[in-house]
Protein backbone atom coordinates (compact mmCIF):
# COMPACT_ATOMS: atom_id res chain seq x y z
CA UNK A 1 0.00 0.00 0.00
CA UNK A 2 1.42 3.39 -1.04
CA UNK A 3 1.72 5.98 1.74
CA UNK A 4 -0.26 8.90 0.26
CA UNK A 5 1.36 11.34 2.69
CA UNK A 6 4.63 10.78 0.85
CA UNK A 7 3.08 10.68 -2.64
CA UNK A 8 2.93 13.87 -4.71
CA UNK A 9 -0.49 13.79 -6.40
CA UNK A 10 0.73 16.36 -8.91
CA UNK A 11 2.70 13.53 -10.48
CA UNK A 12 -0.59 11.89 -11.43
CA UNK A 13 -1.76 15.08 -13.14
CA UNK A 14 1.48 15.09 -15.15
CA UNK A 15 1.06 11.38 -15.96
CA UNK A 16 -2.46 12.03 -17.27
CA UNK A 17 -1.23 14.94 -19.40
CA UNK A 18 1.47 12.76 -20.99
CA UNK A 19 -1.11 10.06 -21.74
CA UNK A 20 -3.51 12.60 -23.26
CA UNK A 21 -0.93 14.42 -25.38
CA UNK A 22 1.42 11.56 -26.25
CA UNK A 23 4.56 13.63 -25.73
CA UNK A 24 6.59 15.35 -23.01
CA UNK A 25 6.40 18.69 -24.82
CA UNK A 26 2.62 18.41 -25.28
CA UNK A 27 2.11 17.57 -21.61
CA UNK A 28 4.29 20.50 -20.60
CA UNK A 29 2.19 22.85 -22.71
CA UNK A 30 -1.08 21.46 -21.28
CA UNK A 31 -0.16 21.93 -17.61
CA UNK A 32 2.08 24.98 -17.87
CA UNK A 33 5.45 23.46 -16.94
CA UNK A 34 8.73 23.23 -18.80
CA UNK A 35 9.55 20.00 -20.69
CA UNK A 36 12.49 19.54 -18.31
CA UNK A 37 10.18 19.70 -15.26
CA UNK A 38 7.83 17.15 -16.83
CA UNK A 39 10.74 14.83 -17.59
CA UNK A 40 11.99 15.05 -14.00
CA UNK A 41 8.47 14.38 -12.68
CA UNK A 42 8.18 11.34 -14.95
CA UNK A 43 11.50 10.03 -13.65
CA UNK A 44 10.19 10.27 -10.08
CA UNK A 45 6.96 8.54 -11.02
CA UNK A 46 8.85 5.71 -12.72
CA UNK A 47 10.70 5.03 -9.47
CA UNK A 48 7.57 5.24 -7.32
CA UNK A 49 5.50 2.97 -9.59
CA UNK A 50 8.38 0.66 -10.52
CA UNK A 51 7.64 0.79 -14.25
CA UNK A 52 9.11 2.54 -17.29
CA UNK A 53 5.58 3.90 -18.05
CA UNK A 54 6.56 5.44 -21.43
CA UNK A 55 8.95 4.60 -24.25
CA UNK A 56 10.28 7.20 -26.64
CA UNK A 57 9.06 6.99 -30.23
CA UNK A 58 9.62 9.04 -33.37
CA UNK A 59 6.40 10.98 -32.66
CA UNK A 60 6.75 11.39 -28.87
CA UNK A 61 6.18 8.68 -26.28
CA UNK A 62 4.18 5.46 -26.15
CA UNK A 63 2.71 4.04 -22.90
CA UNK A 64 3.56 0.64 -21.50
CA UNK A 65 0.82 -1.87 -20.72
CA UNK A 66 1.15 -0.93 -17.05
CA UNK A 67 0.64 2.75 -17.89
CA UNK A 68 -2.51 1.95 -19.86
CA UNK A 69 -3.92 0.03 -16.88
CA UNK A 70 -3.04 2.82 -14.46
CA UNK A 71 -4.55 5.51 -16.67
CA UNK A 72 -8.12 4.24 -16.25
CA UNK A 73 -7.98 4.30 -12.44
CA UNK A 74 -6.00 7.56 -12.27
CA UNK A 75 -8.44 9.30 -14.62
CA UNK A 76 -11.39 8.20 -12.49
CA UNK A 77 -9.64 9.17 -9.26
CA UNK A 78 -8.65 12.65 -10.42
CA UNK A 79 -12.18 13.20 -11.70
CA UNK A 80 -13.65 12.39 -8.30
CA UNK A 81 -11.14 14.69 -6.57
CA UNK A 82 -11.93 17.54 -8.96
CA UNK A 83 -15.66 17.06 -8.44
CA UNK A 84 -15.27 16.97 -4.65
CA UNK A 85 -13.33 20.25 -4.67
CA UNK A 86 -15.82 21.97 -6.98
CA UNK A 87 -18.64 21.07 -4.59
CA UNK A 88 -17.20 23.65 -2.19
CA UNK A 89 -18.29 26.38 -4.58
CA UNK A 90 -21.93 27.31 -4.92
CA UNK A 91 -23.36 27.53 -8.43
CA UNK A 92 -25.50 30.61 -9.03
CA UNK A 93 -26.99 30.47 -12.55
CA UNK A 94 -27.62 34.22 -12.81
CA UNK A 95 -23.98 35.02 -11.98
CA UNK A 96 -22.21 32.06 -13.56
CA UNK A 97 -20.04 32.43 -16.67
CA UNK A 98 -19.45 28.99 -18.09
CA UNK A 99 -19.53 26.92 -21.27
CA UNK A 100 -21.26 23.54 -21.23
CA UNK A 101 -20.50 21.06 -24.02
CA UNK A 102 -23.35 18.79 -25.14
CA UNK A 103 -24.07 16.10 -27.68
CA UNK A 104 -27.75 16.19 -28.69
CA UNK A 105 -29.59 13.74 -30.94
CA UNK A 106 -30.90 15.65 -33.93
CA UNK A 107 -34.48 14.43 -33.47
CA UNK A 108 -34.81 16.40 -30.24
CA UNK A 109 -32.42 19.28 -30.93
CA UNK A 110 -35.21 21.19 -32.69
CA UNK A 111 -37.28 21.56 -29.55
CA UNK A 112 -34.62 21.22 -26.84
CA UNK A 113 -32.12 23.87 -27.97
CA UNK A 114 -34.61 26.73 -28.54
CA UNK A 115 -36.14 26.10 -25.12
CA UNK A 116 -32.70 25.98 -23.50
CA UNK A 117 -31.84 29.29 -25.14
CA UNK A 118 -35.05 30.80 -23.79
CA UNK A 119 -34.32 29.57 -20.27
CA UNK A 120 -30.74 30.87 -20.36
CA UNK A 121 -31.82 34.33 -21.48
CA UNK A 122 -33.63 34.94 -18.20
CA UNK A 123 -32.18 32.37 -15.79
CA UNK A 124 -28.48 32.16 -16.69
CA UNK A 125 -27.38 34.83 -19.21
CA UNK A 126 -23.68 34.07 -18.68
CA UNK A 127 -24.03 30.39 -19.60
CA UNK A 128 -23.35 29.24 -23.16
CA UNK A 129 -23.42 25.90 -24.97
CA UNK A 130 -21.22 24.16 -27.50
CA UNK A 131 -22.99 21.36 -29.36
CA UNK A 132 -20.72 18.59 -30.67
CA UNK A 133 -21.54 15.69 -33.03
CA UNK A 134 -21.61 12.07 -31.91
CA UNK A 135 -18.61 11.28 -34.11
CA UNK A 136 -16.19 11.95 -31.22
CA UNK A 137 -14.22 8.86 -30.21
CA UNK A 138 -15.91 7.02 -27.35
CA UNK A 139 -12.49 6.70 -25.70
CA UNK A 140 -12.26 10.45 -25.11
CA UNK A 141 -15.87 11.60 -25.13
CA UNK A 142 -16.18 12.32 -21.39
CA UNK A 143 -13.01 14.42 -21.47
CA UNK A 144 -14.76 16.77 -23.92
CA UNK A 145 -18.49 16.46 -23.24
CA UNK A 146 -20.48 17.42 -20.15
CA UNK A 147 -23.70 15.60 -21.14
CA UNK A 148 -25.41 13.70 -23.92
CA UNK A 149 -29.07 13.71 -24.94
CA UNK A 150 -29.09 10.61 -27.09
CA UNK A 151 -31.11 7.78 -28.49
CA UNK A 152 -30.54 4.85 -26.17
CA UNK A 153 -31.72 1.45 -27.45
CA UNK A 154 -31.56 -0.24 -24.07
CA UNK A 155 -27.86 -1.09 -24.17
CA UNK A 156 -25.82 -1.24 -20.98
CA UNK A 157 -24.00 1.99 -20.22
CA UNK A 158 -20.29 2.03 -19.35
CA UNK A 159 -19.57 1.63 -15.66
CA UNK A 160 -18.73 5.31 -15.15
CA UNK A 161 -21.74 6.71 -17.04
CA UNK A 162 -25.06 7.57 -15.43
CA UNK A 163 -28.31 8.06 -17.35
CA UNK A 164 -31.86 9.31 -16.88
CA UNK A 165 -34.76 8.44 -19.17
CA UNK A 166 -36.21 11.64 -20.61
CA UNK A 167 -38.74 10.38 -23.13
CA UNK A 168 -39.89 7.17 -24.79
CA UNK A 169 -41.89 7.24 -28.00
CA UNK A 170 -43.23 5.06 -30.81
CA UNK A 171 -41.31 5.04 -34.09
CA UNK A 172 -43.26 5.49 -37.32
CA UNK A 173 -42.30 5.00 -40.97
CA UNK A 174 -43.01 8.03 -43.17
CA UNK A 175 -43.78 8.14 -46.90
CA UNK A 176 -45.68 10.48 -49.21
CA UNK A 177 -49.41 9.79 -49.42
CA UNK A 178 -49.28 8.80 -53.10
CA UNK A 179 -46.21 6.61 -52.73
CA UNK A 180 -46.46 3.67 -55.21
CA UNK A 181 -46.13 1.13 -52.35
CA UNK A 182 -48.42 2.97 -49.90
CA UNK A 183 -51.20 0.36 -50.08
CA UNK A 184 -48.94 -2.51 -49.04
CA UNK A 185 -48.77 -3.55 -45.36
CA UNK A 186 -45.52 -2.35 -43.78
CA UNK A 187 -43.38 -5.29 -42.69
CA UNK A 188 -39.65 -5.65 -42.03
CA UNK A 189 -38.92 -6.92 -45.55
CA UNK A 190 -40.74 -4.03 -47.27
CA UNK A 191 -39.17 -1.54 -44.90
CA UNK A 192 -35.66 -2.79 -45.72
CA UNK A 193 -36.39 -2.90 -49.46
CA UNK A 194 -37.70 0.66 -49.92
CA UNK A 195 -35.15 3.44 -50.53
CA UNK A 196 -34.45 5.46 -47.38
CA UNK A 197 -33.36 8.90 -46.35
CA UNK A 198 -31.82 8.77 -42.89
CA UNK A 199 -29.97 10.86 -40.38
CA UNK A 200 -26.23 10.32 -40.13
CA UNK A 201 -24.95 8.47 -37.08
CA UNK A 202 -23.15 11.64 -36.00
CA UNK A 203 -26.58 13.25 -35.61
CA UNK A 204 -28.26 10.37 -33.75
CA UNK A 205 -25.48 8.55 -31.91
CA UNK A 206 -26.97 5.09 -32.54
CA UNK A 207 -27.16 2.21 -35.04
CA UNK A 208 -30.18 0.54 -33.43
CA UNK A 209 -32.17 0.22 -36.68
CA UNK A 210 -29.25 -1.38 -38.52
CA UNK A 211 -28.74 -3.78 -35.62
CA UNK A 212 -32.41 -4.85 -35.56
CA UNK A 213 -32.47 -5.45 -39.32
CA UNK A 214 -29.16 -7.34 -39.24
CA UNK A 215 -30.63 -9.71 -36.65
CA UNK A 216 -33.29 -10.56 -39.29
CA UNK A 217 -30.74 -10.93 -42.07
CA UNK A 218 -31.88 -7.65 -43.65
CA UNK A 219 -30.21 -4.39 -44.60
CA UNK A 220 -31.71 -1.00 -45.40
CA UNK A 221 -31.59 0.40 -48.92
CA UNK A 222 -29.92 3.73 -48.19
CA UNK A 223 -30.42 6.30 -50.95
CA UNK A 224 -29.55 9.41 -48.97
CA UNK A 225 -27.98 10.30 -45.62
CA UNK A 226 -28.39 13.82 -44.27
CA UNK A 227 -26.96 15.68 -41.29
CA UNK A 228 -30.18 17.31 -40.04
CA UNK A 229 -33.73 16.18 -39.37
CA UNK A 230 -35.07 19.46 -40.81
CA UNK A 231 -34.36 18.31 -44.37
CA UNK A 232 -36.14 14.95 -44.15
CA UNK A 233 -39.91 15.77 -44.29
CA UNK A 234 -39.54 17.75 -47.54
CA UNK A 235 -37.37 15.03 -49.10
CA UNK A 236 -39.99 12.36 -48.27
CA UNK A 237 -42.86 14.55 -49.52
CA UNK A 238 -41.20 15.01 -52.91
CA UNK A 239 -39.75 11.56 -53.63
CA UNK A 240 -40.26 7.82 -53.18
CA UNK A 241 -37.85 7.77 -50.26
CA UNK A 242 -39.10 6.76 -46.82
CA UNK A 243 -37.87 7.79 -43.38
CA UNK A 244 -38.55 7.19 -39.70
CA UNK A 245 -39.41 9.57 -36.87
CA UNK A 246 -40.71 9.54 -33.29
CA UNK A 247 -44.50 10.02 -33.33
CA UNK A 248 -44.24 12.97 -30.93
CA UNK A 249 -42.68 15.02 -33.72
CA UNK A 250 -46.10 15.13 -35.44
CA UNK A 251 -47.19 17.75 -32.90
CA UNK A 252 -43.95 19.71 -33.30
CA UNK A 253 -43.46 19.67 -37.09
CA UNK A 254 -46.64 20.45 -39.12
CA UNK A 255 -45.04 19.09 -42.33
CA UNK A 256 -45.48 15.55 -41.00
CA UNK A 257 -49.26 15.87 -41.15
CA UNK A 258 -49.03 15.78 -44.94
CA UNK A 259 -47.29 12.39 -44.94
CA UNK A 260 -48.52 8.82 -44.56
CA UNK A 261 -47.27 6.98 -41.47
CA UNK A 262 -47.17 3.37 -40.28
CA UNK A 263 -45.66 1.77 -37.18
CA UNK A 264 -42.05 0.66 -37.58
CA UNK A 265 -42.19 -3.14 -38.12
CA UNK A 266 -39.30 -3.77 -35.71
CA UNK A 267 -41.19 -4.34 -32.46
CA UNK A 268 -38.13 -4.35 -30.21
CA UNK A 269 -37.06 -0.86 -31.27
CA UNK A 270 -38.40 2.22 -29.50
CA UNK A 271 -37.24 5.81 -29.48
CA UNK A 272 -36.02 6.31 -25.95
CA UNK A 273 -34.10 9.51 -25.29
CA UNK A 274 -31.75 9.46 -22.35
CA UNK A 275 -29.71 12.12 -20.60
CA UNK A 276 -26.21 10.72 -19.96
CA UNK A 277 -23.37 12.12 -17.87
CA UNK A 278 -20.04 11.13 -16.34
CA UNK A 279 -20.29 9.70 -12.81
CA UNK A 280 -17.25 11.77 -11.81
CA UNK A 281 -19.23 15.01 -12.28
CA UNK A 282 -22.53 13.77 -10.89
CA UNK A 283 -22.49 15.95 -7.75
CA UNK A 284 -20.96 19.07 -9.30
CA UNK A 285 -23.49 21.94 -8.73
CA UNK A 286 -23.41 23.34 -12.28
CA UNK A 287 -23.93 19.90 -13.78
CA UNK A 288 -26.81 19.19 -11.40
CA UNK A 289 -28.45 22.48 -12.41
CA UNK A 290 -28.17 21.73 -16.13
CA UNK A 291 -29.54 18.20 -15.73
CA UNK A 292 -32.55 19.65 -13.94
CA UNK A 293 -33.13 22.24 -16.68
CA UNK A 294 -32.95 19.64 -19.47
CA UNK A 295 -35.28 17.34 -17.56
CA UNK A 296 -37.76 20.20 -17.10
CA UNK A 297 -37.78 20.92 -20.83
CA UNK A 298 -38.65 17.31 -21.64
CA UNK A 299 -41.40 17.32 -19.02
CA UNK A 300 -42.92 20.41 -20.65
CA UNK A 301 -42.83 18.79 -24.08
CA UNK A 302 -44.33 15.55 -22.76
CA UNK A 303 -47.15 17.48 -21.09
C-alpha positions in Angstrom: 0.0 0.0 0.0 1.4 3.4 -1.0 1.7 6.0 1.7 -0.3 8.9 0.3 1.4 11.3 2.7 4.6 10.8 0.8 3.1 10.7 -2.6 2.9 13.9 -4.7 -0.5 13.8 -6.4 0.7 16.4 -8.9 2.7 13.5 -10.5 -0.6 11.9 -11.4 -1.8 15.1 -13.1 1.5 15.1 -15.1 1.1 11.4 -16.0 -2.5 12.0 -17.3 -1.2 14.9 -19.4 1.5 12.8 -21.0 -1.1 10.1 -21.7 -3.5 12.6 -23.3 -0.9 14.4 -25.4 1.4 11.6 -26.3 4.6 13.6 -25.7 6.6 15.3 -23.0 6.4 18.7 -24.8 2.6 18.4 -25.3 2.1 17.6 -21.6 4.3 20.5 -20.6 2.2 22.8 -22.7 -1.1 21.5 -21.3 -0.2 21.9 -17.6 2.1 25.0 -17.9 5.5 23.5 -16.9 8.7 23.2 -18.8 9.6 20.0 -20.7 12.5 19.5 -18.3 10.2 19.7 -15.3 7.8 17.2 -16.8 10.7 14.8 -17.6 12.0 15.1 -14.0 8.5 14.4 -12.7 8.2 11.3 -14.9 11.5 10.0 -13.6 10.2 10.3 -10.1 7.0 8.5 -11.0 8.8 5.7 -12.7 10.7 5.0 -9.5 7.6 5.2 -7.3 5.5 3.0 -9.6 8.4 0.7 -10.5 7.6 0.8 -14.2 9.1 2.5 -17.3 5.6 3.9 -18.0 6.6 5.4 -21.4 8.9 4.6 -24.2 10.3 7.2 -26.6 9.1 7.0 -30.2 9.6 9.0 -33.4 6.4 11.0 -32.7 6.7 11.4 -28.9 6.2 8.7 -26.3 4.2 5.5 -26.2 2.7 4.0 -22.9 3.6 0.6 -21.5 0.8 -1.9 -20.7 1.1 -0.9 -17.1 0.6 2.7 -17.9 -2.5 2.0 -19.9 -3.9 0.0 -16.9 -3.0 2.8 -14.5 -4.6 5.5 -16.7 -8.1 4.2 -16.3 -8.0 4.3 -12.4 -6.0 7.6 -12.3 -8.4 9.3 -14.6 -11.4 8.2 -12.5 -9.6 9.2 -9.3 -8.6 12.7 -10.4 -12.2 13.2 -11.7 -13.6 12.4 -8.3 -11.1 14.7 -6.6 -11.9 17.5 -9.0 -15.7 17.1 -8.4 -15.3 17.0 -4.6 -13.3 20.2 -4.7 -15.8 22.0 -7.0 -18.6 21.1 -4.6 -17.2 23.6 -2.2 -18.3 26.4 -4.6 -21.9 27.3 -4.9 -23.4 27.5 -8.4 -25.5 30.6 -9.0 -27.0 30.5 -12.6 -27.6 34.2 -12.8 -24.0 35.0 -12.0 -22.2 32.1 -13.6 -20.0 32.4 -16.7 -19.4 29.0 -18.1 -19.5 26.9 -21.3 -21.3 23.5 -21.2 -20.5 21.1 -24.0 -23.4 18.8 -25.1 -24.1 16.1 -27.7 -27.7 16.2 -28.7 -29.6 13.7 -30.9 -30.9 15.7 -33.9 -34.5 14.4 -33.5 -34.8 16.4 -30.2 -32.4 19.3 -30.9 -35.2 21.2 -32.7 -37.3 21.6 -29.6 -34.6 21.2 -26.8 -32.1 23.9 -28.0 -34.6 26.7 -28.5 -36.1 26.1 -25.1 -32.7 26.0 -23.5 -31.8 29.3 -25.1 -35.1 30.8 -23.8 -34.3 29.6 -20.3 -30.7 30.9 -20.4 -31.8 34.3 -21.5 -33.6 34.9 -18.2 -32.2 32.4 -15.8 -28.5 32.2 -16.7 -27.4 34.8 -19.2 -23.7 34.1 -18.7 -24.0 30.4 -19.6 -23.3 29.2 -23.2 -23.4 25.9 -25.0 -21.2 24.2 -27.5 -23.0 21.4 -29.4 -20.7 18.6 -30.7 -21.5 15.7 -33.0 -21.6 12.1 -31.9 -18.6 11.3 -34.1 -16.2 11.9 -31.2 -14.2 8.9 -30.2 -15.9 7.0 -27.4 -12.5 6.7 -25.7 -12.3 10.4 -25.1 -15.9 11.6 -25.1 -16.2 12.3 -21.4 -13.0 14.4 -21.5 -14.8 16.8 -23.9 -18.5 16.5 -23.2 -20.5 17.4 -20.2 -23.7 15.6 -21.1 -25.4 13.7 -23.9 -29.1 13.7 -24.9 -29.1 10.6 -27.1 -31.1 7.8 -28.5 -30.5 4.8 -26.2 -31.7 1.4 -27.5 -31.6 -0.2 -24.1 -27.9 -1.1 -24.2 -25.8 -1.2 -21.0 -24.0 2.0 -20.2 -20.3 2.0 -19.4 -19.6 1.6 -15.7 -18.7 5.3 -15.1 -21.7 6.7 -17.0 -25.1 7.6 -15.4 -28.3 8.1 -17.4 -31.9 9.3 -16.9 -34.8 8.4 -19.2 -36.2 11.6 -20.6 -38.7 10.4 -23.1 -39.9 7.2 -24.8 -41.9 7.2 -28.0 -43.2 5.1 -30.8 -41.3 5.0 -34.1 -43.3 5.5 -37.3 -42.3 5.0 -41.0 -43.0 8.0 -43.2 -43.8 8.1 -46.9 -45.7 10.5 -49.2 -49.4 9.8 -49.4 -49.3 8.8 -53.1 -46.2 6.6 -52.7 -46.5 3.7 -55.2 -46.1 1.1 -52.3 -48.4 3.0 -49.9 -51.2 0.4 -50.1 -48.9 -2.5 -49.0 -48.8 -3.5 -45.4 -45.5 -2.4 -43.8 -43.4 -5.3 -42.7 -39.7 -5.7 -42.0 -38.9 -6.9 -45.6 -40.7 -4.0 -47.3 -39.2 -1.5 -44.9 -35.7 -2.8 -45.7 -36.4 -2.9 -49.5 -37.7 0.7 -49.9 -35.2 3.4 -50.5 -34.5 5.5 -47.4 -33.4 8.9 -46.4 -31.8 8.8 -42.9 -30.0 10.9 -40.4 -26.2 10.3 -40.1 -24.9 8.5 -37.1 -23.1 11.6 -36.0 -26.6 13.3 -35.6 -28.3 10.4 -33.7 -25.5 8.5 -31.9 -27.0 5.1 -32.5 -27.2 2.2 -35.0 -30.2 0.5 -33.4 -32.2 0.2 -36.7 -29.3 -1.4 -38.5 -28.7 -3.8 -35.6 -32.4 -4.9 -35.6 -32.5 -5.5 -39.3 -29.2 -7.3 -39.2 -30.6 -9.7 -36.6 -33.3 -10.6 -39.3 -30.7 -10.9 -42.1 -31.9 -7.6 -43.6 -30.2 -4.4 -44.6 -31.7 -1.0 -45.4 -31.6 0.4 -48.9 -29.9 3.7 -48.2 -30.4 6.3 -50.9 -29.6 9.4 -49.0 -28.0 10.3 -45.6 -28.4 13.8 -44.3 -27.0 15.7 -41.3 -30.2 17.3 -40.0 -33.7 16.2 -39.4 -35.1 19.5 -40.8 -34.4 18.3 -44.4 -36.1 14.9 -44.2 -39.9 15.8 -44.3 -39.5 17.7 -47.5 -37.4 15.0 -49.1 -40.0 12.4 -48.3 -42.9 14.6 -49.5 -41.2 15.0 -52.9 -39.7 11.6 -53.6 -40.3 7.8 -53.2 -37.8 7.8 -50.3 -39.1 6.8 -46.8 -37.9 7.8 -43.4 -38.6 7.2 -39.7 -39.4 9.6 -36.9 -40.7 9.5 -33.3 -44.5 10.0 -33.3 -44.2 13.0 -30.9 -42.7 15.0 -33.7 -46.1 15.1 -35.4 -47.2 17.8 -32.9 -44.0 19.7 -33.3 -43.5 19.7 -37.1 -46.6 20.4 -39.1 -45.0 19.1 -42.3 -45.5 15.5 -41.0 -49.3 15.9 -41.1 -49.0 15.8 -44.9 -47.3 12.4 -44.9 -48.5 8.8 -44.6 -47.3 7.0 -41.5 -47.2 3.4 -40.3 -45.7 1.8 -37.2 -42.1 0.7 -37.6 -42.2 -3.1 -38.1 -39.3 -3.8 -35.7 -41.2 -4.3 -32.5 -38.1 -4.4 -30.2 -37.1 -0.9 -31.3 -38.4 2.2 -29.5 -37.2 5.8 -29.5 -36.0 6.3 -25.9 -34.1 9.5 -25.3 -31.7 9.5 -22.3 -29.7 12.1 -20.6 -26.2 10.7 -20.0 -23.4 12.1 -17.9 -20.0 11.1 -16.3 -20.3 9.7 -12.8 -17.2 11.8 -11.8 -19.2 15.0 -12.3 -22.5 13.8 -10.9 -22.5 16.0 -7.7 -21.0 19.1 -9.3 -23.5 21.9 -8.7 -23.4 23.3 -12.3 -23.9 19.9 -13.8 -26.8 19.2 -11.4 -28.5 22.5 -12.4 -28.2 21.7 -16.1 -29.5 18.2 -15.7 -32.6 19.7 -13.9 -33.1 22.2 -16.7 -32.9 19.6 -19.5 -35.3 17.3 -17.6 -37.8 20.2 -17.1 -37.8 20.9 -20.8 -38.7 17.3 -21.6 -41.4 17.3 -19.0 -42.9 20.4 -20.7 -42.8 18.8 -24.1 -44.3 15.5 -22.8 -47.2 17.5 -21.1 
